[in-house]
Amino acid sequence: MAWFIVESAALDMQHIAEDGMLNFGDNHARQYTSKLIDMFERLADMPYLAAERQASQQTVRLMPCGSHNILYVVENEDVVVLRILHGLQNWFDLL
């Protein structure tokens, strides 16, 4: 099983990294990015680990990681990361 990241999630990762470097420094930003990628790997190994949530358009899985939520779907046993949103963001409206 593998994981894939769609364009909106890639933009989220870029924003998280840039914001992390500005607010917490390069080392912390790199560690946090690595933590997110480690979670992608874990989800690829166990794609049904996170609970399903009903969004407005589809059912997604939501896995907390640090201050963020990883929103993904399982397609052919692979994890497709749709968004990586801060825990305070309204993920329901952003999908």
N, C-alpha and C positions, 0 to 999 in steps of 0.2 A: 504494500500500500504506500501511496505517496501523498504529498500535499502540493497544492498549487495556490497561487495568490492572484486574484484578479486585479485589474488596474486600480479600482477604487481602494482596495486594501493596500496596494503598493504605494499609493499616494498617502494613505494614512500612516504607513511605516515611515515614509520620508518626513512627514510632518512631525511624527513622534521623535525621530532622530534629531531633526533640526531643533525642535523645541527643547529636547533634552540637553543638547550641546549648549544652547544659549542659557538655560536656567541651571543646569547641574554640572556642566563640564563634559569634555570629550570622553573621559574614562567611564563615567556613569552612563552616558548615552550609549556607548558601545556595550556595556554590560546589560543594560535594559533591552537593547535590540537582540542580543544573544539570548536573553531569557525568553523573549517572544518566539524566536526561531526554535529554541528548545521545546517550547510548548507545541509549535506546529509539528515537530518530529514526534512528540508524545501522542498527539492527536492522530497522526498518520498510523501509528502503531495500534491505537485504540480509538477508532473514529466515532464510536458511539458513547464515548466517555461523558460528554456534556449533555445536559438535558435539552430536550426539544422545546422550542418556544414558537408560538404562533405570531408571526409578523403580519403586517397588513396584506402583503402579496404572497407570502410563502411561509413554510415552516423552516426554521433555522435552528442551529444549535449554538449555545452561548457558553463560552468557557472563560471565566475570569483569569487574568494573568497580570499580576502587579496592579496597577491602577487602571487597567484597560480590560475590555471585553473583546474576545475574539469571536466573531460571528461567522459561522461556516455551515456548509451543507456537505452531505456525503453523496458522492456520485460514483457509482461502480466501485465502491469500497475505498475511494480516494477522498481526501479532504480538500474542499475548495473554499479557501478563505475569502469571504465577501467583504468584510470590514474589520477594522481594529479601532474601536471607539473607547474614549475615556469612560470610566464607570459612571460619571455624572451626566453623560450625554444620553439623550433619549433615543436609544437604538431603534426602537419601534418605528419612529418617524423617519429615520435616516436610511432605511433599507429600500 
